Amino acid sequence: MEHELENDKRWTEGLDIVHRLEHNGHRAYLVGGCVRDKLLGRPLHDIDIATSAKPEEVLGLFSRTLPTGLKHGTVTVMEEGSSFEVTTFRQEGDYTDARRPDEVSFVLDVKEDLARRDFTFNAMAFGSDGKIVDPFGGQDALRAGVVQCVGQPSERFGEDALRMLRAIRFAAEFGFDILPDVWEGIISNRGKLAQVAMERVSAEWDKMMAGGGPEQACHYLFKSGLLVNVKESLPESFRGAAERYRLNGSDWHWEEWGALDSDESSSGNLLYLPLLPDADLRWAALLIGMGVNGSDTLKLFRSLRISGKRAERIAAIADFHESLSAYDESTMRHGWIKNTIAHSRSIAEDLLSIREACGETVFAEREWLTEMSVSSVAELDVKGDELSRYLGVAPGPWISVLLQRLLEEAASGRIPNDKGSLLSEAKSAMRNMTEERK
């Protein structure tokens, strides 16, 4: 396979480590994902090195090291502010925890080391002589644009069930096809995903949502049935939608799960996901399309161990969208203003970004937001203590109620956001509140 090894600082630093190991009588190679990505012309991330040197020999050769995984033969070498995992050639024993081998045995041949890896395009090694060691046809897989396992897929997935998610992520990210035997291996082993910690499942899924091809990733995830086989039970609204897609969703359209507006022609569609700029907006669009509300979104993300702030943002977008169903054309402006106040202007902008990506016209909604002079109590030109002094009433819960009322009036444009107008409206509103209590 043609490859251009342009000058890349970390690649060069990795080769420097290879040269030092070789100079001291050991065999060494750059291996795994960095070789794959170099051949694909993609940005390099981790630079991993495999060597015949034992961990203690690696520790003795380099001055700045971390004993990150000595049991499994791994030493982290620090060079020029970058870290490189250097691992002794090894074979692996059984995976009783479906994650890591119970034991490893060191070997002398890099081909034996490559045989333990998951996919053929991850089972290549690059030597200091510029040659690629490729015993399982990784370059052929890259040329063909396919995800192919090293050996039998069921064996690879049985060792670490997370590899099923990795197969999908690579296929989506690279725009590759999943070979039939790999797909069959995923289907027959999907129940084993329950052995994998939710944090690991979440990390893979989140990478899919943030990376290239999120629409392809979601299609594979739902068609495979993997997501209903995770360790913790996910909300029923999500599980039901995922199962309907598995059975009926081959056209990728989700009309039956609730459109992004009442017009089915502009319904939520997986194909819109890549048009959104970040993972959180893609998550929100996905869950809105599936009909998962804000409450269930929070439950889902608790199971997936996704951070509170991200979960709250995505759930707020879903809640905002769901709340709008209570308004018709004549009251929709009021609904947008009310929900913008309840959730924030940024959440309103997020929902508009999703709708625009899905091909909707949102000129009116953007105009409503522009016309809102305020969207939070903090933006009002009057404070609670000023209301108390002006009205001659001791501070109490009434202040929050009154400020909220003033906010709605100012946000809707019925009164200007200036101190005089707000105090005048406060006096009138306080009078009405007093009469309502009688």
C-alpha beads as a LAMMPS data file, in Angstrom:
LAMMPS data file: protein, C-alpha beads

438 atoms
437 bonds

1 atom types
1 bond types

-500.0 500.0 xlo xhi
-500.0 500.0 ylo yhi
-500.0 500.0 zlo zhi

Masses

1 110.0

Atoms # bond

1 1 1 0.000 0.000 0.000
2 1 1 1.310 3.445 -0.928
3 1 1 2.229 5.463 2.127
4 1 1 3.898 8.795 2.638
5 1 1 5.779 9.070 5.924
6 1 1 5.883 12.847 6.144
7 1 1 7.741 14.508 8.969
8 1 1 5.564 14.223 12.050
9 1 1 7.178 15.192 15.335
10 1 1 5.630 12.444 17.458
11 1 1 6.145 9.816 14.763
12 1 1 9.799 10.829 14.559
13 1 1 10.138 10.730 18.345
14 1 1 8.614 7.258 18.331
15 1 1 11.132 6.123 15.739
16 1 1 13.910 7.561 17.904
17 1 1 12.786 5.214 20.691
18 1 1 12.736 2.322 18.208
19 1 1 16.288 3.184 17.124
20 1 1 17.552 3.306 20.702
21 1 1 16.035 -0.091 21.453
22 1 1 17.576 -1.548 18.295
23 1 1 20.940 0.032 19.063
24 1 1 20.897 -1.902 22.338
25 1 1 20.244 -5.231 20.664
26 1 1 16.439 -5.396 20.757
27 1 1 13.847 -5.560 18.015
28 1 1 11.261 -2.783 18.040
29 1 1 8.437 -1.394 15.893
30 1 1 5.774 1.278 15.845
31 1 1 2.523 -0.678 16.044
32 1 1 -1.234 -0.514 15.985
33 1 1 -3.366 2.532 15.422
34 1 1 -0.528 4.910 14.617
35 1 1 0.536 2.762 11.649
36 1 1 -3.064 2.510 10.478
37 1 1 -3.631 6.256 10.757
38 1 1 -0.341 7.065 9.033
39 1 1 -1.356 4.890 6.078
40 1 1 -4.777 6.552 5.973
41 1 1 -3.250 10.018 6.163
42 1 1 -5.160 10.743 9.362
43 1 1 -3.931 12.731 12.382
44 1 1 -1.829 10.661 14.754
45 1 1 -2.808 10.236 18.380
46 1 1 -1.130 7.595 20.531
47 1 1 2.223 6.306 19.275
48 1 1 2.689 2.761 20.584
49 1 1 5.845 0.693 20.357
50 1 1 6.289 -3.077 20.592
51 1 1 9.672 -4.554 21.388
52 1 1 11.494 -7.744 22.248
53 1 1 13.012 -5.915 25.250
54 1 1 11.630 -6.938 28.651
55 1 1 10.062 -4.219 30.825
56 1 1 13.080 -4.058 33.132
57 1 1 15.335 -3.577 30.104
58 1 1 13.168 -0.721 28.843
59 1 1 13.272 0.882 32.298
60 1 1 17.056 0.673 32.217
61 1 1 17.423 2.273 28.792
62 1 1 15.341 5.407 29.276
63 1 1 15.734 7.985 32.015
64 1 1 12.124 9.157 32.184
65 1 1 9.698 6.268 32.485
66 1 1 6.497 5.259 34.247
67 1 1 5.851 1.602 35.188
68 1 1 2.264 1.811 33.945
69 1 1 1.590 -1.865 33.272
70 1 1 4.566 -4.015 34.136
71 1 1 2.382 -7.084 34.688
72 1 1 1.326 -6.872 31.054
73 1 1 4.733 -5.775 29.776
74 1 1 4.056 -2.048 29.372
75 1 1 6.341 0.852 30.284
76 1 1 5.515 4.476 29.454
77 1 1 8.522 6.367 28.107
78 1 1 8.496 10.166 28.311
79 1 1 10.268 12.059 25.523
80 1 1 10.092 15.806 24.809
81 1 1 6.881 16.171 26.778
82 1 1 5.168 13.297 24.958
83 1 1 4.435 9.832 26.284
84 1 1 4.902 6.551 24.433
85 1 1 3.717 3.135 25.583
86 1 1 6.460 0.567 25.036
87 1 1 5.199 -3.002 25.398
88 1 1 7.102 -6.263 25.203
89 1 1 6.044 -8.675 22.433
90 1 1 3.506 -10.931 24.100
91 1 1 0.857 -13.592 23.825
92 1 1 -2.256 -13.449 25.954
93 1 1 -4.132 -15.987 28.058
94 1 1 -7.853 -16.169 28.775
95 1 1 -9.996 -13.065 29.374
96 1 1 -12.182 -14.112 32.303
97 1 1 -13.162 -10.495 33.037
98 1 1 -13.937 -9.829 29.343
99 1 1 -11.462 -6.952 29.411
100 1 1 -7.859 -7.888 30.150
101 1 1 -5.976 -11.170 29.768
102 1 1 -5.539 -13.153 32.977
103 1 1 -1.896 -13.599 32.098
104 1 1 0.557 -12.760 29.364
105 1 1 3.686 -14.523 28.190
106 1 1 6.493 -12.680 26.457
107 1 1 7.536 -13.811 22.980
108 1 1 10.353 -12.934 20.590
109 1 1 8.486 -12.514 17.297
110 1 1 6.456 -9.401 16.490
111 1 1 4.102 -11.499 14.345
112 1 1 3.056 -13.461 17.427
113 1 1 2.370 -10.150 19.158
114 1 1 0.283 -8.868 16.245
115 1 1 -1.790 -12.064 16.293
116 1 1 -3.416 -11.043 19.593
117 1 1 -4.840 -7.792 18.216
118 1 1 -8.449 -7.075 17.326
119 1 1 -8.629 -5.969 13.681
120 1 1 -6.259 -6.541 10.803
121 1 1 -5.645 -2.828 10.224
122 1 1 -4.570 -2.571 13.867
123 1 1 -2.237 -5.565 13.515
124 1 1 0.548 -3.924 11.540
125 1 1 4.044 -2.884 12.612
126 1 1 6.370 -0.294 11.091
127 1 1 10.104 -0.903 11.329
128 1 1 13.023 1.501 11.305
129 1 1 13.872 0.199 7.832
130 1 1 10.618 1.669 6.516
131 1 1 9.024 -1.729 5.952
132 1 1 5.605 -2.719 7.249
133 1 1 5.066 -6.077 8.923
134 1 1 1.524 -7.053 7.940
135 1 1 0.870 -10.777 8.447
136 1 1 -2.950 -10.552 8.456
137 1 1 -3.689 -8.293 5.506
138 1 1 -4.265 -4.994 7.264
139 1 1 -3.225 -2.996 4.210
140 1 1 -5.636 -5.009 2.081
141 1 1 -8.428 -4.186 4.541
142 1 1 -7.586 -0.489 4.305
143 1 1 -7.596 -0.654 0.504
144 1 1 -10.934 -2.464 0.485
145 1 1 -12.397 -0.198 3.166
146 1 1 -13.506 -3.017 5.465
147 1 1 -13.374 -3.923 9.138
148 1 1 -11.868 -7.402 9.410
149 1 1 -10.932 -9.291 12.566
150 1 1 -7.625 -11.012 13.198
151 1 1 -8.751 -14.637 13.246
152 1 1 -12.304 -15.588 14.204
153 1 1 -14.565 -12.660 15.202
154 1 1 -16.283 -14.661 17.950
155 1 1 -12.918 -15.364 19.571
156 1 1 -11.874 -11.716 19.433
157 1 1 -15.227 -10.502 20.796
158 1 1 -15.229 -13.199 23.448
159 1 1 -11.876 -11.938 24.726
160 1 1 -13.120 -8.365 25.063
161 1 1 -16.739 -7.605 24.214
162 1 1 -15.940 -3.900 23.854
163 1 1 -14.326 -4.807 20.538
164 1 1 -17.828 -5.041 19.060
165 1 1 -18.319 -1.328 19.745
166 1 1 -14.836 -0.590 18.445
167 1 1 -15.678 -2.385 15.185
168 1 1 -18.665 -0.088 14.753
169 1 1 -16.686 3.027 15.682
170 1 1 -13.938 2.257 13.176
171 1 1 -16.467 1.493 10.431
172 1 1 -18.273 4.770 11.060
173 1 1 -15.158 6.902 11.508
174 1 1 -13.432 5.605 8.375
175 1 1 -16.550 5.072 6.256
176 1 1 -15.736 1.351 6.056
177 1 1 -17.992 -1.671 5.670
178 1 1 -18.203 -4.328 8.362
179 1 1 -17.467 -7.718 6.806
180 1 1 -20.333 -10.246 7.064
181 1 1 -18.467 -12.589 9.415
182 1 1 -17.641 -9.665 11.709
183 1 1 -21.281 -8.544 11.716
184 1 1 -22.434 -12.081 12.439
185 1 1 -19.914 -12.214 15.281
186 1 1 -21.386 -9.024 16.730
187 1 1 -24.939 -10.352 16.521
188 1 1 -24.071 -13.708 18.085
189 1 1 -21.973 -12.173 20.875
190 1 1 -23.977 -9.026 21.658
191 1 1 -25.184 -10.436 24.977
192 1 1 -21.575 -10.387 26.209
193 1 1 -21.615 -6.592 26.220
194 1 1 -23.294 -6.900 29.630
195 1 1 -19.870 -7.944 30.966
196 1 1 -18.353 -4.569 30.066
197 1 1 -18.282 -1.660 32.525
198 1 1 -20.673 1.139 31.618
199 1 1 -17.820 3.664 31.638
200 1 1 -16.108 1.789 28.800
201 1 1 -19.336 1.486 26.804
202 1 1 -20.004 5.184 27.303
203 1 1 -16.497 6.209 26.221
204 1 1 -16.807 4.300 22.934
205 1 1 -20.325 5.542 22.218
206 1 1 -19.388 9.127 23.006
207 1 1 -16.416 8.895 20.635
208 1 1 -18.827 7.775 17.925
209 1 1 -21.102 10.753 18.563
210 1 1 -18.164 13.185 18.475
211 1 1 -16.343 11.653 15.517
212 1 1 -16.908 11.160 11.839
213 1 1 -19.917 9.169 10.677
214 1 1 -22.193 9.424 13.755
215 1 1 -25.191 8.533 11.594
216 1 1 -23.501 5.317 10.443
217 1 1 -22.452 4.494 14.004
218 1 1 -25.998 4.899 15.327
219 1 1 -27.387 2.835 12.471
220 1 1 -25.022 -0.037 13.283
221 1 1 -25.600 0.312 17.037
222 1 1 -29.367 0.061 16.702
223 1 1 -29.459 -2.583 13.971
224 1 1 -27.104 -4.801 15.977
225 1 1 -29.166 -4.612 19.170
226 1 1 -25.994 -3.983 21.171
227 1 1 -27.360 -1.096 23.203
228 1 1 -30.127 -3.116 24.832
229 1 1 -27.523 -5.614 26.043
230 1 1 -25.436 -3.317 28.231
231 1 1 -24.771 -3.980 31.914
232 1 1 -27.372 -1.518 33.262
233 1 1 -30.959 -1.180 32.102
234 1 1 -31.540 1.934 30.010
235 1 1 -34.832 3.919 30.075
236 1 1 -37.751 2.117 28.470
237 1 1 -38.410 4.993 26.057
238 1 1 -34.876 4.579 24.714
239 1 1 -34.980 0.778 24.658
240 1 1 -38.325 0.752 22.868
241 1 1 -37.186 3.201 20.212
242 1 1 -33.936 1.297 19.700
243 1 1 -35.823 -1.968 19.280
244 1 1 -38.242 -0.424 16.763
245 1 1 -35.287 0.787 14.742
246 1 1 -33.681 -2.668 14.862
247 1 1 -36.852 -4.204 13.478
248 1 1 -38.093 -1.496 11.108
249 1 1 -35.512 1.233 10.711
250 1 1 -33.538 0.201 7.673
251 1 1 -34.499 3.432 5.864
252 1 1 -32.941 5.436 8.733
253 1 1 -36.013 7.690 8.973
254 1 1 -37.610 8.071 12.382
255 1 1 -41.048 9.502 11.597
256 1 1 -42.731 6.972 13.880
257 1 1 -40.666 8.200 16.852
258 1 1 -41.657 11.857 16.719
259 1 1 -40.488 14.471 14.274
260 1 1 -38.627 17.635 15.138
261 1 1 -41.819 19.445 14.184
262 1 1 -45.330 18.431 13.181
263 1 1 -44.377 18.059 9.513
264 1 1 -43.156 14.519 8.885
265 1 1 -41.262 15.661 5.808
266 1 1 -38.735 17.407 8.086
267 1 1 -38.599 14.721 10.726
268 1 1 -35.542 13.786 12.717
269 1 1 -33.179 11.705 10.654
270 1 1 -29.866 10.086 11.451
271 1 1 -28.396 11.613 8.319
272 1 1 -28.581 15.067 9.898
273 1 1 -26.269 14.179 12.788
274 1 1 -22.958 14.993 11.000
275 1 1 -24.260 18.501 10.258
276 1 1 -24.229 19.347 13.965
277 1 1 -20.949 20.742 15.315
278 1 1 -20.543 18.907 18.610
279 1 1 -21.381 15.646 20.333
280 1 1 -23.903 17.180 22.739
281 1 1 -26.068 18.593 19.946
282 1 1 -25.853 15.244 18.148
283 1 1 -26.936 13.449 21.323
284 1 1 -29.851 15.855 21.717
285 1 1 -30.964 15.448 18.095
286 1 1 -30.711 11.668 18.384
287 1 1 -32.762 11.499 21.585
288 1 1 -35.374 13.980 20.344
289 1 1 -35.755 11.859 17.209
290 1 1 -36.210 8.790 19.397
291 1 1 -38.848 10.492 21.537
292 1 1 -36.748 10.350 24.719
293 1 1 -37.747 13.184 27.061
294 1 1 -35.529 15.209 29.358
295 1 1 -36.173 13.073 32.424
296 1 1 -35.270 9.851 30.619
297 1 1 -32.264 11.583 29.074
298 1 1 -30.917 12.237 32.566
299 1 1 -31.541 8.591 33.498
300 1 1 -29.743 7.428 30.361
301 1 1 -26.707 9.572 31.056
302 1 1 -26.570 8.519 34.686
303 1 1 -26.289 4.940 33.452
304 1 1 -23.638 5.978 30.926
305 1 1 -21.705 8.001 33.531
306 1 1 -21.793 11.092 31.324
307 1 1 -21.019 14.235 33.316
308 1 1 -23.744 16.276 34.982
309 1 1 -23.287 19.496 33.010
310 1 1 -23.375 17.747 29.657
311 1 1 -26.369 15.657 30.689
312 1 1 -28.217 18.732 31.938
313 1 1 -27.601 20.598 28.678
314 1 1 -28.829 17.733 26.510
315 1 1 -31.843 17.054 28.756
316 1 1 -32.768 20.750 28.705
317 1 1 -32.782 20.753 24.893
318 1 1 -35.057 17.696 24.915
319 1 1 -37.346 19.291 27.515
320 1 1 -37.530 22.546 25.550
321 1 1 -38.499 20.637 22.412
322 1 1 -41.111 18.549 24.229
323 1 1 -42.662 21.584 25.940
324 1 1 -43.331 23.282 22.607
325 1 1 -45.866 20.585 21.718
326 1 1 -48.317 22.303 24.099
327 1 1 -48.515 25.404 21.873
328 1 1 -50.212 25.999 18.544
329 1 1 -49.295 28.499 15.851
330 1 1 -51.069 31.365 17.601
331 1 1 -49.303 30.799 20.930
332 1 1 -45.921 29.497 19.771
333 1 1 -44.142 32.827 20.320
334 1 1 -45.279 32.795 23.938
335 1 1 -44.083 29.193 24.222
336 1 1 -40.625 30.072 22.919
337 1 1 -40.295 33.021 25.273
338 1 1 -41.513 31.038 28.274
339 1 1 -39.193 28.112 27.562
340 1 1 -36.228 30.372 26.840
341 1 1 -36.726 31.919 30.278
342 1 1 -37.089 28.465 31.852
343 1 1 -34.052 26.918 30.154
344 1 1 -31.801 29.802 28.983
345 1 1 -31.112 31.561 25.730
346 1 1 -28.203 29.210 24.960
347 1 1 -30.492 26.164 25.157
348 1 1 -32.929 27.888 22.802
349 1 1 -30.046 28.504 20.393
350 1 1 -29.044 24.840 20.680
351 1 1 -32.526 23.684 19.697
352 1 1 -32.583 26.100 16.774
353 1 1 -29.222 24.744 15.599
354 1 1 -30.681 21.239 15.590
355 1 1 -33.782 22.331 13.705
356 1 1 -31.737 24.206 11.131
357 1 1 -29.524 21.152 10.600
358 1 1 -32.693 19.159 9.966
359 1 1 -33.703 21.578 7.229
360 1 1 -36.332 23.552 9.116
361 1 1 -36.922 27.265 8.608
362 1 1 -36.521 29.046 11.936
363 1 1 -36.570 32.714 10.930
364 1 1 -39.508 33.486 13.209
365 1 1 -37.953 31.777 16.223
366 1 1 -34.656 33.589 15.731
367 1 1 -36.519 36.884 15.471
368 1 1 -38.345 36.129 18.725
369 1 1 -35.033 35.522 20.466
370 1 1 -33.535 38.699 19.026
371 1 1 -36.529 40.718 20.216
372 1 1 -36.163 39.407 23.780
373 1 1 -34.377 42.211 25.630
374 1 1 -33.953 39.931 28.655
375 1 1 -34.058 36.191 29.259
376 1 1 -33.073 35.923 32.920
377 1 1 -33.867 37.707 36.185
378 1 1 -30.233 38.795 36.434
379 1 1 -30.696 40.903 33.284
380 1 1 -33.600 42.918 34.718
381 1 1 -32.869 46.581 35.444
382 1 1 -34.235 46.195 38.955
383 1 1 -33.182 44.023 41.893
384 1 1 -35.113 42.397 44.691
385 1 1 -33.969 44.835 47.380
386 1 1 -35.062 47.750 45.194
387 1 1 -38.533 46.244 44.903
388 1 1 -38.712 45.813 48.671
389 1 1 -37.751 49.437 49.323
390 1 1 -39.972 50.849 46.578
391 1 1 -43.047 48.893 47.645
392 1 1 -42.354 49.223 51.366
393 1 1 -42.744 45.497 51.935
394 1 1 -40.335 43.324 53.915
395 1 1 -38.298 40.865 51.809
396 1 1 -39.847 37.433 51.366
397 1 1 -40.749 34.754 48.819
398 1 1 -42.964 37.270 47.050
399 1 1 -39.856 38.932 45.568
400 1 1 -38.961 35.875 43.446
401 1 1 -42.550 35.570 42.235
402 1 1 -42.688 39.242 41.315
403 1 1 -39.301 39.234 39.583
404 1 1 -40.394 36.265 37.481
405 1 1 -43.552 38.102 36.466
406 1 1 -41.547 41.201 35.540
407 1 1 -39.170 39.033 33.530
408 1 1 -42.008 37.530 31.490
409 1 1 -43.464 40.971 30.812
410 1 1 -40.123 42.449 29.737
411 1 1 -39.081 39.391 27.713
412 1 1 -42.336 39.439 25.765
413 1 1 -41.889 43.150 25.014
414 1 1 -45.004 44.259 26.851
415 1 1 -42.906 46.593 29.010
416 1 1 -39.383 47.954 28.467
417 1 1 -36.536 46.747 30.632
418 1 1 -35.881 50.012 32.443
419 1 1 -36.113 50.731 36.156
420 1 1 -39.048 53.127 35.977
421 1 1 -41.217 50.846 33.865
422 1 1 -40.346 47.801 35.952
423 1 1 -41.125 49.528 39.259
424 1 1 -44.407 50.823 37.890
425 1 1 -45.342 47.341 36.690
426 1 1 -44.236 45.924 40.050
427 1 1 -46.619 48.226 41.907
428 1 1 -49.499 47.180 39.674
429 1 1 -48.578 43.493 39.905
430 1 1 -48.217 43.681 43.693
431 1 1 -51.662 45.207 43.929
432 1 1 -53.079 42.375 41.851
433 1 1 -51.221 39.774 43.916
434 1 1 -52.664 41.271 47.095
435 1 1 -56.169 41.209 45.680
436 1 1 -55.724 37.608 44.531
437 1 1 -54.990 36.574 48.114
438 1 1 -58.265 38.071 49.370

Bonds

1 1 1 2
2 1 2 3
3 1 3 4
4 1 4 5
5 1 5 6
6 1 6 7
7 1 7 8
8 1 8 9
9 1 9 10
10 1 10 11
11 1 11 12
12 1 12 13
13 1 13 14
14 1 14 15
15 1 15 16
16 1 16 17
17 1 17 18
18 1 18 19
19 1 19 20
20 1 20 21
21 1 21 22
22 1 22 23
23 1 23 24
24 1 24 25
25 1 25 26
26 1 26 27
27 1 27 28
28 1 28 29
29 1 29 30
30 1 30 31
31 1 31 32
32 1 32 33
33 1 33 34
34 1 34 35
35 1 35 36
36 1 36 37
37 1 37 38
38 1 38 39
39 1 39 40
40 1 40 41
41 1 41 42
42 1 42 43
43 1 43 44
44 1 44 45
45 1 45 46
46 1 46 47
47 1 47 48
48 1 48 49
49 1 49 50
50 1 50 51
51 1 51 52
52 1 52 53
53 1 53 54
54 1 54 55
55 1 55 56
56 1 56 57
57 1 57 58
58 1 58 59
59 1 59 60
60 1 60 61
61 1 61 62
62 1 62 63
63 1 63 64
64 1 64 65
65 1 65 66
66 1 66 67
67 1 67 68
68 1 68 69
69 1 69 70
70 1 70 71
71 1 71 72
72 1 72 73
73 1 73 74
74 1 74 75
75 1 75 76
76 1 76 77
77 1 77 78
78 1 78 79
79 1 79 80
80 1 80 81
81 1 81 82
82 1 82 83
83 1 83 84
84 1 84 85
85 1 85 86
86 1 86 87
87 1 87 88
88 1 88 89
89 1 89 90
90 1 90 91
91 1 91 92
92 1 92 93
93 1 93 94
94 1 94 95
95 1 95 96
96 1 96 97
97 1 97 98
98 1 98 99
99 1 99 100
100 1 100 101
101 1 101 102
102 1 102 103
103 1 103 104
104 1 104 105
105 1 105 106
106 1 106 107
107 1 107 108
108 1 108 109
109 1 109 110
110 1 110 111
111 1 111 112
112 1 112 113
113 1 113 114
114 1 114 115
115 1 115 116
116 1 116 117
117 1 117 118
118 1 118 119
119 1 119 120
120 1 120 121
121 1 121 122
122 1 122 123
123 1 123 124
124 1 124 125
125 1 125 126
126 1 126 127
127 1 127 128
128 1 128 129
129 1 129 130
130 1 130 131
131 1 131 132
132 1 132 133
133 1 133 134
134 1 134 135
135 1 135 136
136 1 136 137
137 1 137 138
138 1 138 139
139 1 139 140
140 1 140 141
141 1 141 142
142 1 142 143
143 1 143 144
144 1 144 145
145 1 145 146
146 1 146 147
147 1 147 148
148 1 148 149
149 1 149 150
150 1 150 151
151 1 151 152
152 1 152 153
153 1 153 154
154 1 154 155
155 1 155 156
156 1 156 157
157 1 157 158
158 1 158 159
159 1 159 160
160 1 160 161
161 1 161 162
162 1 162 163
163 1 163 164
164 1 164 165
165 1 165 166
166 1 166 167
167 1 167 168
168 1 168 169
169 1 169 170
170 1 170 171
171 1 171 172
172 1 172 173
173 1 173 174
174 1 174 175
175 1 175 176
176 1 176 177
177 1 177 178
178 1 178 179
179 1 179 180
180 1 180 181
181 1 181 182
182 1 182 183
183 1 183 184
184 1 184 185
185 1 185 186
186 1 186 187
187 1 187 188
188 1 188 189
189 1 189 190
190 1 190 191
191 1 191 192
192 1 192 193
193 1 193 194
194 1 194 195
195 1 195 196
196 1 196 197
197 1 197 198
198 1 198 199
199 1 199 200
200 1 200 201
201 1 201 202
202 1 202 203
203 1 203 204
204 1 204 205
205 1 205 206
206 1 206 207
207 1 207 208
208 1 208 209
209 1 209 210
210 1 210 211
211 1 211 212
212 1 212 213
213 1 213 214
214 1 214 215
215 1 215 216
216 1 216 217
217 1 217 218
218 1 218 219
219 1 219 220
220 1 220 221
221 1 221 222
222 1 222 223
223 1 223 224
224 1 224 225
225 1 225 226
226 1 226 227
227 1 227 228
228 1 228 229
229 1 229 230
230 1 230 231
231 1 231 232
232 1 232 233
233 1 233 234
234 1 234 235
235 1 235 236
236 1 236 237
237 1 237 238
238 1 238 239
239 1 239 240
240 1 240 241
241 1 241 242
242 1 242 243
243 1 243 244
244 1 244 245
245 1 245 246
246 1 246 247
247 1 247 248
248 1 248 249
249 1 249 250
250 1 250 251
251 1 251 252
252 1 252 253
253 1 253 254
254 1 254 255
255 1 255 256
256 1 256 257
257 1 257 258
258 1 258 259
259 1 259 260
260 1 260 261
261 1 261 262
262 1 262 263
263 1 263 264
264 1 264 265
265 1 265 266
266 1 266 267
267 1 267 268
268 1 268 269
269 1 269 270
270 1 270 271
271 1 271 272
272 1 272 273
273 1 273 274
274 1 274 275
275 1 275 276
276 1 276 277
277 1 277 278
278 1 278 279
279 1 279 280
280 1 280 281
281 1 281 282
282 1 282 283
283 1 283 284
284 1 284 285
285 1 285 286
286 1 286 287
287 1 287 288
288 1 288 289
289 1 289 290
290 1 290 291
291 1 291 292
292 1 292 293
293 1 293 294
294 1 294 295
295 1 295 296
296 1 296 297
297 1 297 298
298 1 298 299
299 1 299 300
300 1 300 301
301 1 301 302
302 1 302 303
303 1 303 304
304 1 304 305
305 1 305 306
306 1 306 307
307 1 307 308
308 1 308 309
309 1 309 310
310 1 310 311
311 1 311 312
312 1 312 313
313 1 313 314
314 1 314 315
315 1 315 316
316 1 316 317
317 1 317 318
318 1 318 319
319 1 319 320
320 1 320 321
321 1 321 322
322 1 322 323
323 1 323 324
324 1 324 325
325 1 325 326
326 1 326 327
327 1 327 328
328 1 328 329
329 1 329 330
330 1 330 331
331 1 331 332
332 1 332 333
333 1 333 334
334 1 334 335
335 1 335 336
336 1 336 337
337 1 337 338
338 1 338 339
339 1 339 340
340 1 340 341
341 1 341 342
342 1 342 343
343 1 343 344
344 1 344 345
345 1 345 346
346 1 346 347
347 1 347 348
348 1 348 349
349 1 349 350
350 1 350 351
351 1 351 352
352 1 352 353
353 1 353 354
354 1 354 355
355 1 355 356
356 1 356 357
357 1 357 358
358 1 358 359
359 1 359 360
360 1 360 361
361 1 361 362
362 1 362 363
363 1 363 364
364 1 364 365
365 1 365 366
366 1 366 367
367 1 367 368
368 1 368 369
369 1 369 370
370 1 370 371
371 1 371 372
372 1 372 373
373 1 373 374
374 1 374 375
375 1 375 376
376 1 376 377
377 1 377 378
378 1 378 379
379 1 379 380
380 1 380 381
381 1 381 382
382 1 382 383
383 1 383 384
384 1 384 385
385 1 385 386
386 1 386 387
387 1 387 388
388 1 388 389
389 1 389 390
390 1 390 391
391 1 391 392
392 1 392 393
393 1 393 394
394 1 394 395
395 1 395 396
396 1 396 397
397 1 397 398
398 1 398 399
399 1 399 400
400 1 400 401
401 1 401 402
402 1 402 403
403 1 403 404
404 1 404 405
405 1 405 406
406 1 406 407
407 1 407 408
408 1 408 409
409 1 409 410
410 1 410 411
411 1 411 412
412 1 412 413
413 1 413 414
414 1 414 415
415 1 415 416
416 1 416 417
417 1 417 418
418 1 418 419
419 1 419 420
420 1 420 421
421 1 421 422
422 1 422 423
423 1 423 424
424 1 424 425
425 1 425 426
426 1 426 427
427 1 427 428
428 1 428 429
429 1 429 430
430 1 430 431
431 1 431 432
432 1 432 433
433 1 433 434
434 1 434 435
435 1 435 436
436 1 436 437
437 1 437 438
